[in-house]
Amino acid sequence: MSTTNARPIVELNGVTKSYPIGKEGHVQVLVGIDLALRAGEFMALMGPSGSGKSTLMNIIGCLDRHDKGRYILDGDNVGELDDDGLSSLRGTKIGFVFQFFNLIPQLDVRENVELPLFYQGVSRSERRQRAEHALERVGLAHRVGHRPNQISGGEMQRVAIARSLITDPILLIGDEPTGNLDSKTGKAILELFHQLHAQGVSLLLVTHDRGVGEQAERVLHMRDGALVDDKTVSQIAVTP
């Protein structure tokens, strides 16, 4: 899918982030990040532990705030929002898929998928309809009444993906989405991401696994809080 002329949905300019250490010290985690992600793009963010990729993911996902620079998400200046505004933006614009699924064991599959809409005050009938549609998209329409302990790890991750899609976010972020799965199941989840991308879903996978990262059409590498490499699949293919 070509995204050359697509609108940017994520724009970071000179973004920095540091955390305090002790009474007066601090550690610089992000250093002058410039990044644009366009609608319909499939991007992977890679780097070793401590490179800053998780912090960058948290800022893009509106889970944390940057210190300096500018972050525009779908036209909204994230730095100008209060906590309520940030929470609202995160809940409507971003979908998250985590390594450990984060499903509620007391709820069945459909109820887990419905949760984001429940917190938004959406009616029960609409929640049910949209949850069943999201489950159809990930191939789990036949599991709506099962509890998490009655389905496999791969199916639990599909439930988590359906939950992330139910608000129709502009960006789906996967944080090591195959890290808790065996290789065969992980491959099936990556195939699902490709299917969603073909449907127009914008994707950002954060991973240390090179095999997972190279599934994306664009791969970014971080080191010491900076973006040090940004290549498309075609550029990677010709790199010696």
C-alpha positions as CSV (number, residue, x, y, z in Angstrom):
1,M,0.0,0.0,0.0
2,S,1.5,3.3,-1.1
3,T,1.4,6.0,1.6
4,T,3.6,8.6,-0.2
5,N,0.8,11.1,-0.5
6,A,-1.1,10.1,2.6
7,R,-1.6,12.7,5.4
8,P,0.7,12.5,8.4
9,I,-1.1,11.3,11.5
10,V,2.0,11.4,13.8
11,E,4.4,14.3,13.7
12,L,7.3,14.7,16.2
13,N,9.7,17.6,15.9
14,G,12.6,17.9,18.3
15,V,11.0,15.8,21.0
16,T,13.0,15.2,24.1
17,K,12.4,13.3,27.3
18,S,14.3,12.9,30.6
19,Y,13.6,11.4,34.0
20,P,14.8,12.5,37.4
21,I,17.5,10.6,39.2
22,G,18.0,11.4,42.9
23,K,17.4,14.9,44.1
24,E,19.1,16.9,41.4
25,G,20.1,14.6,38.6
26,H,18.3,13.3,35.5
27,V,18.8,10.9,32.7
28,Q,18.2,11.9,29.1
29,V,16.1,9.2,27.4
30,L,15.1,10.8,24.1
31,V,17.2,13.4,22.3
32,G,15.7,15.5,19.5
33,I,13.3,13.0,17.9
34,D,12.0,14.0,14.5
35,L,9.5,11.5,13.1
36,A,6.4,11.4,10.8
37,L,4.1,8.5,10.4
38,R,1.5,8.6,7.6
39,A,-2.0,7.2,7.5
40,G,-2.0,3.6,6.3
41,E,1.7,3.1,7.0
42,F,3.2,0.0,8.6
43,M,6.2,0.9,10.7
44,A,8.4,-1.0,13.1
45,L,10.5,0.6,15.9
46,M,13.5,-1.4,16.9
47,G,16.4,-1.0,19.3
48,P,18.2,-2.7,22.2
49,S,17.1,-2.5,25.8
50,G,17.7,1.1,27.0
51,S,17.6,2.6,23.5
52,G,14.5,4.7,24.3
53,K,12.0,2.9,22.0
54,S,9.6,2.1,24.9
55,T,9.7,5.8,26.0
56,L,9.1,6.9,22.4
57,M,6.2,4.5,22.1
58,N,4.6,5.8,25.3
59,I,4.8,9.3,24.1
60,I,3.4,8.5,20.6
61,G,0.6,6.5,22.4
62,C,-0.1,9.4,24.8
63,L,0.8,7.3,27.8
64,D,3.5,9.8,28.8
65,R,4.4,13.4,28.0
66,H,7.4,14.8,26.2
67,D,9.5,17.5,27.8
68,K,10.4,19.7,24.8
69,G,9.6,19.8,21.1
70,R,6.3,19.4,19.4
71,Y,4.0,16.4,19.0
72,I,1.0,16.6,16.7
73,L,-1.4,13.6,16.6
74,D,-4.0,13.8,13.9
75,G,-4.0,17.6,14.0
76,D,-4.0,17.9,17.8
77,N,-1.1,19.5,19.6
78,V,-0.5,16.9,22.3
79,G,1.6,19.2,24.4
80,E,-1.2,21.7,24.9
81,L,-3.7,19.1,26.3
82,D,-4.5,18.7,30.0
83,D,-4.7,15.2,31.5
84,D,-8.3,14.7,30.6
85,G,-7.7,15.8,27.1
86,L,-4.7,13.5,26.8
87,S,-6.8,10.6,28.1
88,S,-9.6,11.3,25.7
89,L,-7.2,11.5,22.7
90,R,-5.5,8.2,23.8
91,G,-8.9,6.5,24.2
92,T,-10.2,7.5,20.8
93,K,-7.2,7.8,18.5
94,I,-4.8,5.0,19.7
95,G,-5.3,1.2,19.9
96,F,-2.8,-0.8,22.0
97,V,-1.8,-4.5,21.7
98,F,0.5,-5.7,24.5
99,Q,2.7,-8.7,25.0
100,F,0.7,-10.2,27.8
101,F,-2.8,-9.5,26.3
102,N,-4.2,-7.8,29.5
103,L,-7.5,-9.5,29.3
104,I,-9.9,-9.6,32.3
105,P,-10.4,-13.3,33.3
106,Q,-13.9,-12.7,34.7
107,L,-15.2,-11.4,31.5
108,D,-16.0,-13.3,28.3
109,V,-14.3,-12.5,25.0
110,R,-17.0,-10.1,23.8
111,E,-17.1,-8.3,27.1
112,N,-13.3,-7.9,27.0
113,V,-13.5,-6.4,23.5
114,E,-16.4,-4.1,24.6
115,L,-14.5,-2.5,27.4
116,P,-13.1,0.7,25.7
117,L,-16.7,1.5,24.6
118,F,-18.1,0.8,28.0
119,Y,-15.7,3.5,29.5
120,Q,-16.8,5.9,26.7
121,G,-20.5,5.4,27.7
122,V,-21.6,3.7,24.5
123,S,-24.9,1.9,24.7
124,R,-24.9,-1.8,25.4
125,S,-26.5,-2.7,22.1
126,E,-24.0,-0.7,20.1
127,R,-21.1,-2.1,22.1
128,R,-22.2,-5.7,21.4
129,Q,-22.6,-5.0,17.7
130,R,-19.2,-3.4,17.3
131,A,-17.5,-6.0,19.4
132,E,-18.9,-8.8,17.3
133,H,-17.8,-7.0,14.2
134,A,-14.2,-6.5,15.6
135,L,-14.1,-10.2,16.5
136,E,-15.1,-11.1,13.0
137,R,-12.2,-9.1,11.7
138,V,-9.7,-11.2,13.7
139,G,-11.4,-14.5,13.0
140,L,-12.9,-15.1,16.4
141,A,-16.7,-14.7,15.8
142,H,-17.1,-18.3,17.1
143,R,-15.5,-17.5,20.5
144,V,-17.6,-14.6,21.8
145,G,-18.9,-16.4,24.9
146,H,-15.6,-18.0,26.0
147,R,-13.5,-16.8,28.9
148,P,-9.8,-16.1,28.4
149,N,-8.8,-19.3,30.2
150,Q,-10.9,-21.3,27.6
151,I,-8.9,-20.1,24.6
152,S,-5.3,-20.4,23.4
153,G,-2.6,-17.7,23.7
154,G,-2.9,-16.8,20.0
155,E,-6.7,-16.4,20.4
156,M,-6.2,-14.2,23.4
157,Q,-3.9,-12.0,21.4
158,R,-6.5,-11.8,18.7
159,V,-9.1,-10.8,21.3
160,A,-6.6,-8.0,22.4
161,I,-6.3,-6.9,18.8
162,A,-10.1,-6.8,18.4
163,R,-10.3,-4.7,21.6
164,S,-7.8,-2.3,20.2
165,L,-9.8,-1.9,16.9
166,I,-13.2,-1.4,18.4
167,T,-12.8,2.4,18.7
168,D,-11.6,2.7,15.1
169,P,-8.3,4.3,16.1
170,I,-6.1,6.1,13.6
171,L,-3.1,4.2,14.9
172,L,-2.6,0.6,16.2
173,I,0.5,0.2,18.4
174,G,1.8,-3.3,19.1
175,D,4.3,-3.6,22.0
176,E,6.2,-6.9,21.4
177,P,2.9,-8.3,20.2
178,T,4.4,-11.8,19.5
179,G,6.8,-11.9,22.5
180,N,4.6,-14.2,24.5
181,L,3.7,-16.6,21.7
182,D,5.4,-19.6,20.1
183,S,6.8,-19.1,16.6
184,K,3.9,-20.7,14.7
185,T,1.3,-18.6,16.6
186,G,3.4,-15.5,16.3
187,K,3.6,-15.9,12.6
188,A,-0.2,-16.2,12.5
189,I,-0.5,-12.9,14.4
190,L,1.9,-11.2,12.1
191,E,-0.2,-12.4,9.1
192,L,-3.3,-10.8,10.8
193,F,-1.4,-7.5,11.1
194,H,-0.7,-7.7,7.4
195,Q,-4.4,-8.3,6.7
196,L,-5.3,-5.3,8.9
197,H,-2.7,-3.2,7.1
198,A,-4.2,-4.2,3.7
199,Q,-7.6,-2.9,5.1
200,G,-6.0,0.5,5.7
201,V,-5.1,0.2,9.4
202,S,-2.0,2.3,10.4
203,L,0.5,0.1,12.4
204,L,3.5,0.7,14.7
205,L,5.1,-2.4,16.0
206,V,7.7,-1.9,18.8
207,T,10.0,-4.9,19.0
208,H,13.6,-6.1,19.6
209,D,12.9,-9.1,17.3
210,R,14.5,-8.5,13.8
211,G,12.2,-11.0,12.2
212,V,9.1,-9.2,13.5
213,G,10.5,-5.8,12.6
214,E,11.2,-6.7,9.0
215,Q,7.5,-7.5,8.5
216,A,6.9,-3.8,8.3
217,E,7.3,-1.6,5.2
218,R,9.4,0.9,7.1
219,V,11.9,0.1,9.9
220,L,13.3,2.6,12.4
221,H,16.2,1.8,14.7
222,M,17.0,3.6,18.0
223,R,20.2,3.9,19.9
224,D,21.0,6.0,23.0
225,G,17.7,7.9,22.7
226,A,18.1,8.9,19.1
227,L,16.7,7.6,15.8
228,V,19.8,6.3,14.0
229,D,18.3,4.5,11.0
230,D,15.0,4.8,9.0
231,K,14.6,2.5,6.0
232,T,11.9,1.1,3.8
233,V,11.6,-2.5,3.0
234,S,13.1,-2.0,-0.5
235,Q,16.1,-0.2,1.0
236,I,16.6,-3.0,3.6
237,A,16.5,-5.6,0.8
238,V,19.5,-4.1,-1.0
239,T,21.6,-3.4,2.1
240,P,24.6,-5.7,2.2
